[in-house]
Amino acid sequence: LANKLRGAERADRAPQWLPRDRASWPVSPAQRRLWFLAQLAPDSPAYHLCWSVRLDGELDPAALESALAALQSRHESLRTGLIARDGEPEQVIAATPALPLVVEDIEPARVNARLQAFVQQPFELAEPPLWRVGVFRYGPQQQVLALVIHHIVADGWSLSILFRELGALYRAARRDESAGLPALPLQYADYAAWQQSRLAGGDPVAEIRRRSRCVVGRG
Protein backbone atom coordinates (compact mmCIF):
# COMPACT_ATOMS: atom_id res chain seq x y z
CA LEU A 1 0.00 0.00 0.00
CA ALA A 2 2.83 2.41 0.88
CA ASN A 3 4.57 1.68 -2.43
CA LYS A 4 1.35 2.32 -4.33
CA LEU A 5 0.93 5.68 -2.64
CA ARG A 6 4.54 6.72 -3.28
CA GLY A 7 4.22 5.75 -6.94
CA ALA A 8 1.14 7.86 -7.38
CA GLU A 9 3.35 11.02 -7.26
CA ARG A 10 0.85 13.25 -5.56
CA ALA A 11 -2.12 11.63 -7.27
CA ASP A 12 -4.22 13.36 -4.64
CA ARG A 13 -3.64 16.70 -6.36
CA ALA A 14 -6.33 19.32 -6.83
CA PRO A 15 -9.29 17.74 -8.64
CA GLN A 16 -10.17 18.63 -12.22
CA TRP A 17 -13.86 19.34 -11.91
CA LEU A 18 -16.10 18.26 -14.76
CA PRO A 19 -18.24 20.86 -16.55
CA ARG A 20 -21.86 21.06 -15.43
CA ASP A 21 -23.58 20.51 -18.76
CA ARG A 22 -26.16 17.79 -18.19
CA ALA A 23 -29.30 17.22 -16.15
CA SER A 24 -28.29 13.97 -14.43
CA TRP A 25 -25.13 13.11 -12.56
CA PRO A 26 -23.32 9.92 -11.54
CA VAL A 27 -23.60 8.78 -7.95
CA SER A 28 -20.67 8.40 -5.61
CA PRO A 29 -19.70 4.89 -4.43
CA ALA A 30 -21.23 5.65 -1.04
CA GLN A 31 -24.51 6.69 -2.65
CA ARG A 32 -24.50 3.58 -4.83
CA ARG A 33 -24.18 1.42 -1.73
CA LEU A 34 -27.12 3.12 0.00
CA TRP A 35 -29.20 3.02 -3.17
CA PHE A 36 -28.62 -0.74 -3.41
CA LEU A 37 -29.66 -1.22 0.21
CA ALA A 38 -32.79 0.83 -0.42
CA GLN A 39 -33.80 -1.57 -3.20
CA LEU A 40 -33.77 -4.39 -0.65
CA ALA A 41 -35.75 -2.50 2.01
CA PRO A 42 -37.34 0.59 0.43
CA ASP A 43 -39.40 1.55 3.49
CA SER A 44 -36.66 1.11 6.07
CA PRO A 45 -35.84 4.18 8.22
CA ALA A 46 -32.39 2.77 9.05
CA TYR A 47 -30.64 5.50 7.05
CA HIS A 48 -32.76 8.45 8.14
CA LEU A 49 -30.67 11.07 9.90
CA CYS A 50 -32.65 13.17 12.35
CA TRP A 51 -32.12 16.19 14.57
CA SER A 52 -34.64 17.95 16.77
CA VAL A 53 -34.66 20.85 19.20
CA ARG A 54 -37.25 22.30 21.55
CA LEU A 55 -37.95 25.97 20.95
CA ASP A 56 -39.49 28.14 23.64
CA GLY A 57 -40.79 31.49 22.48
CA GLU A 58 -42.32 32.95 19.35
CA LEU A 59 -41.54 31.26 16.04
CA ASP A 60 -42.03 33.25 12.85
CA PRO A 61 -43.52 30.79 10.29
CA ALA A 62 -42.95 33.08 7.30
CA ALA A 63 -39.29 33.63 8.23
CA LEU A 64 -38.81 29.88 8.72
CA GLU A 65 -40.29 29.13 5.28
CA SER A 66 -38.06 31.75 3.70
CA ALA A 67 -34.98 30.34 5.45
CA LEU A 68 -35.77 26.77 4.41
CA ALA A 69 -36.37 27.81 0.81
CA ALA A 70 -33.02 29.64 0.75
CA LEU A 71 -31.27 26.64 2.30
CA GLN A 72 -32.77 24.27 -0.27
CA SER A 73 -31.80 26.60 -3.11
CA ARG A 74 -28.26 26.91 -1.76
CA HIS A 75 -27.51 23.18 -1.39
CA GLU A 76 -28.15 20.95 -4.40
CA SER A 77 -28.15 17.86 -2.17
CA LEU A 78 -31.42 19.13 -0.68
CA ARG A 79 -32.92 19.06 -4.19
CA THR A 80 -31.40 15.74 -5.27
CA GLY A 81 -33.12 12.44 -5.97
CA LEU A 82 -31.83 9.15 -7.37
CA ILE A 83 -33.38 7.44 -10.38
CA ALA A 84 -32.51 4.17 -12.08
CA ARG A 85 -31.49 4.29 -15.73
CA ASP A 86 -30.81 0.91 -17.34
CA GLY A 87 -30.46 -0.55 -13.86
CA GLU A 88 -27.88 2.03 -12.73
CA PRO A 89 -28.54 4.88 -10.28
CA GLU A 90 -28.09 8.52 -11.25
CA GLN A 91 -28.45 11.75 -9.34
CA VAL A 92 -31.16 14.10 -10.59
CA ILE A 93 -31.24 17.64 -9.23
CA ALA A 94 -34.65 19.31 -9.19
CA ALA A 95 -34.82 23.04 -9.87
CA THR A 96 -37.62 23.96 -7.47
CA PRO A 97 -39.02 21.02 -5.50
CA ALA A 98 -41.78 21.59 -2.99
CA LEU A 99 -40.67 22.88 0.39
CA PRO A 100 -40.70 19.88 2.78
CA LEU A 101 -42.25 21.69 5.76
CA VAL A 102 -44.96 20.34 8.07
CA VAL A 103 -46.51 22.49 10.83
CA GLU A 104 -48.89 20.86 13.30
CA ASP A 105 -50.56 21.65 16.62
CA ILE A 106 -50.57 18.59 18.86
CA GLU A 107 -51.17 17.63 22.47
CA PRO A 108 -48.04 17.63 24.67
CA ALA A 109 -48.50 13.93 25.43
CA ARG A 110 -48.30 13.10 21.70
CA VAL A 111 -45.05 14.90 20.90
CA ASN A 112 -42.73 11.90 21.22
CA ALA A 113 -45.00 9.57 19.26
CA ARG A 114 -45.44 12.15 16.49
CA LEU A 115 -41.69 12.71 16.26
CA GLN A 116 -41.09 8.98 15.99
CA ALA A 117 -43.63 8.67 13.16
CA PHE A 118 -42.11 11.72 11.44
CA VAL A 119 -38.64 10.16 11.51
CA GLN A 120 -39.80 6.75 10.29
CA GLN A 121 -41.89 8.00 7.36
CA PRO A 122 -40.21 6.53 4.25
CA PHE A 123 -38.65 8.53 1.44
CA GLU A 124 -39.08 7.78 -2.25
CA LEU A 125 -35.54 8.17 -3.56
CA ALA A 126 -36.67 9.11 -7.06
CA GLU A 127 -38.80 12.00 -5.76
CA PRO A 128 -36.77 14.84 -4.25
CA PRO A 129 -36.44 16.43 -1.82
CA LEU A 130 -35.05 13.67 0.38
CA TRP A 131 -35.41 15.70 3.57
CA ARG A 132 -38.24 17.22 5.57
CA VAL A 133 -38.74 19.63 8.45
CA GLY A 134 -41.51 19.53 11.02
CA VAL A 135 -42.70 22.10 13.54
CA PHE A 136 -44.88 20.50 16.22
CA ARG A 137 -46.51 23.09 18.47
CA TYR A 138 -47.73 21.88 21.85
CA GLY A 139 -48.23 25.23 23.61
CA PRO A 140 -48.72 28.96 22.90
CA GLN A 141 -44.96 29.46 22.56
CA GLN A 142 -43.68 25.92 22.77
CA GLN A 143 -42.70 23.78 19.80
CA VAL A 144 -40.28 21.15 18.60
CA LEU A 145 -38.38 21.71 15.37
CA ALA A 146 -37.32 18.43 13.71
CA LEU A 147 -35.27 17.77 10.59
CA VAL A 148 -35.07 14.36 8.90
CA ILE A 149 -32.81 13.71 5.92
CA HIS A 150 -31.85 10.56 4.07
CA HIS A 151 -28.23 9.52 4.49
CA ILE A 152 -27.91 9.18 0.71
CA VAL A 153 -27.72 13.00 0.38
CA ALA A 154 -26.07 13.96 3.68
CA ASP A 155 -24.09 12.72 6.65
CA GLY A 156 -23.84 13.56 10.34
CA TRP A 157 -21.35 16.34 9.65
CA SER A 158 -23.83 17.89 7.23
CA LEU A 159 -26.47 18.34 9.94
CA SER A 160 -24.34 20.80 11.90
CA ILE A 161 -23.75 22.81 8.71
CA LEU A 162 -27.44 22.82 7.80
CA PHE A 163 -28.61 23.95 11.23
CA ARG A 164 -25.93 26.63 11.49
CA GLU A 165 -26.93 28.04 8.11
CA LEU A 166 -30.64 27.65 8.83
CA GLY A 167 -30.19 29.75 11.96
CA ALA A 168 -28.35 32.46 10.01
CA LEU A 169 -30.96 32.47 7.24
CA TYR A 170 -33.85 32.58 9.74
CA ARG A 171 -32.38 35.54 11.63
CA ALA A 172 -31.75 37.33 8.35
CA ALA A 173 -35.31 36.68 7.14
CA ARG A 174 -36.76 38.14 10.34
CA ARG A 175 -34.65 41.27 9.87
CA ASP A 176 -35.32 41.43 6.12
CA GLU A 177 -31.62 41.42 5.34
CA SER A 178 -29.02 39.17 3.71
CA ALA A 179 -27.52 36.33 5.73
CA GLY A 180 -24.13 37.00 4.15
CA LEU A 181 -23.32 33.33 3.57
CA PRO A 182 -20.45 32.80 1.11
CA ALA A 183 -21.28 31.37 -2.31
CA LEU A 184 -20.69 27.65 -2.83
CA PRO A 185 -18.36 27.12 -5.82
CA LEU A 186 -18.84 23.32 -5.71
CA GLN A 187 -21.66 20.94 -4.92
CA TYR A 188 -21.71 17.26 -4.01
CA ALA A 189 -22.60 16.28 -7.59
CA ASP A 190 -19.33 17.89 -8.72
CA TYR A 191 -17.44 15.73 -6.24
CA ALA A 192 -19.24 12.55 -7.32
CA ALA A 193 -18.50 13.24 -11.01
CA TRP A 194 -14.83 13.97 -10.25
CA GLN A 195 -14.55 10.84 -8.10
CA GLN A 196 -15.99 8.68 -10.89
CA SER A 197 -13.53 10.14 -13.40
CA ARG A 198 -10.63 9.35 -11.06
CA LEU A 199 -11.83 5.76 -10.61
CA ALA A 200 -12.32 5.33 -14.36
CA GLY A 201 -8.75 6.47 -14.88
CA GLY A 202 -7.30 3.86 -12.55
CA ASP A 203 -6.23 6.32 -9.86
CA PRO A 204 -4.83 4.16 -7.01
CA VAL A 205 -5.52 6.75 -4.31
CA ALA A 206 -9.13 7.16 -5.45
CA GLU A 207 -9.58 3.39 -5.53
CA ILE A 208 -8.30 3.07 -1.97
CA ARG A 209 -10.71 5.78 -0.89
CA ARG A 210 -13.60 4.12 -2.70
CA ARG A 211 -13.04 0.87 -0.88
CA SER A 212 -12.70 2.50 2.52
CA ARG A 213 -15.41 5.20 2.36
CA CYS A 214 -18.90 4.43 3.62
CA VAL A 215 -20.11 7.89 4.62
CA VAL A 216 -21.81 10.16 2.11
CA GLY A 217 -20.45 13.63 1.52
CA ARG A 218 -16.98 13.49 3.03
CA GLY A 219 -13.79 14.27 1.18
N, C-alpha and C positions, 0 to 999 in steps of 0.2 A: 504493500500500500504506500509506504514512504517513497519507494522508487518511482511509483506511478505519479505521485504528486510532484516529485522533483522534475520528472521528465515533462510535465505539463508546461513548464516555463511560464509561470504566472497565468495559467489558463483561466484563473478566476479574475481576469481583468474586467474593466468596465464593460457592461453588456452593450451589445449593438441592438437597440430596440427596433422592432419591426414596424413598418408604417401602418397606421390605422386606416385601412382602406376597404374593410369588409364588415358585414353586419354580424357575422358569427366568429367566435374565437375558440381556439383549442383549449382544452382543460389542462390543468396542471396534474401531475401524477397523484397528488393528494386528493384533488377533486375527483379524479377517475376512480380512486379507491372508494370514496364515499358514495359516488353515484352507483357503483356496482353493489355496494351493501344496501342501498336504497331499493334496488330492483328485487332483492331478496325479502326485504321487510319494508314496504313502502309507507306503512302507517306508524312505524316505530319512532318514538320520541327520543331514542338513545342519543342522537346527535343534535339535539336542540340545546343551544346555549341560552341561558336565561340570567337576567339580572333584574332585581326589583328594589325599590326604595320607598319608604313611607314619607309622605310629604304632609307637613302640618302647616296650614296657612292657605291663603288664596292662590289658586292656580288659574292662569289666564289661558283658556282653551284656544283662543285665536292665535296667541303668541306661540303656543305649543305646536299647533298645526303648521304655522309658518316655519318654525325651527325644524320640524321633522321633514317638511318639504325641501328645505334648503339642504339638510343633511343627505337626503336621498338623491338630490340633484348632484351634490358634491362627490359622493362615493358611488362609482359604477357598481360595486359589489352589491349595493342595496337595491339595484335595479336589474340584477343578473338572474337568469334562470338557466337550466340545463335541459337541452333537448337531445333526442337520439336521432342521428342521421346515418342510415345504413349500419345500424347497430353500434355506432360510436357516439359518445357524448360530445356536445359542443356547448360553449357558453353563448348565450344570447342576451344582449343588453337592451332592455326596454328604454324607450325615450322618456315616457311619462307614465309609469304605472300608477295605479291607485294608491293613495296614501294609506298605509296599513295601521290605522288608528281606531281603537275601540274605546268608547267612554260609557261607563255604566254606573248607575247608583245601586248599591247592594247593601244588605244588612251586614253589620259588623261580624256576625257569627259565620257568614258565608264567604268571607274574604279568602281564607286559606283554600277552601275547596274551589273557589272560582279561579284563583291563581294556578292551582294544579291543573285544572281543565284547560286553562289558557296556554300553559306550557306544553301540554300533551297534544294539543290540536295538531294534526298532521299538516305538512306542507306538500304541495304538488310542485315538484322540482321544475317542471316545464312552464310553470306559471308564476313569474316574478310579480311582486317582490317576495323574497324568501326570508322575511322578517316581519314582525308586527309589534305594535306598542299598545298597551292597555292602560287606561286610567280607571281605577275602581274606587269610587267615592263612597265612603261609609259614614260620613258626618258632614256638617256644614263646611268645615275647612280641613277635612281629613280625607286623604286618599292614598292609594298605592299606585306608583308608576312602575310598570313592568315592561321589559323588552325581551323578546324571544327572537332568536335568529338561528338559522340552520348553519351547522358547522361547515357546510360545503362552500359558504361565501364569507366566513369569518372564523376567527379563533378567539381564545380567551384574551389575548393581548388586544385584539380589536375592540373589545367591549369598553375598555378603559378609554380608548381614543374616541369612540362614539359618544360616550356619556360626557366626556370633557367638552367635545365640540357641541353636543346638544345643549349643554349648559350655556356655553358662550352664545350660541345662536338664539336661545330662548331669551337671555338677558338683552341681547341686541334687538330682538323683535319687540320686546316690551318698551324699549326706549326709542323705537323707530330709527335705529341707526345700524351701521354695518358692524358685523362681528369682527372684521379684520383678520379673518383666517387666511393664511397663505394659500396661493393656488397650488393645486396638485399636478405636477408635470407628468406623473405616471399613475397608472391604475393597475389593479391586479391582473387584468386581462393582458396588459403589456408584459408583465412578468411571466405569465403562463406561456405566451407566444415565444418570448425569448428563451425560456427554459426548454421548450420543445425543440427549438432550433439548435440549441446546444446539444441536446440528446441525439438529435438526428445527425449531427456532425461528429458523433463519437467522442465528445468531450469527456475525459475520464473523471474530472472533478464533478461535472454535472451528473454523471452516472452514479457516482458515490453518494451525492446528495439525494438523488431520486430514490435510491434504495434505503436511505436512512430517514427521509422526511415522512412524517405522518400527520403533520399539523398544517392546516390550510393557512396561507397568507404570510408565512415567515420567509425571510431571505430577501 
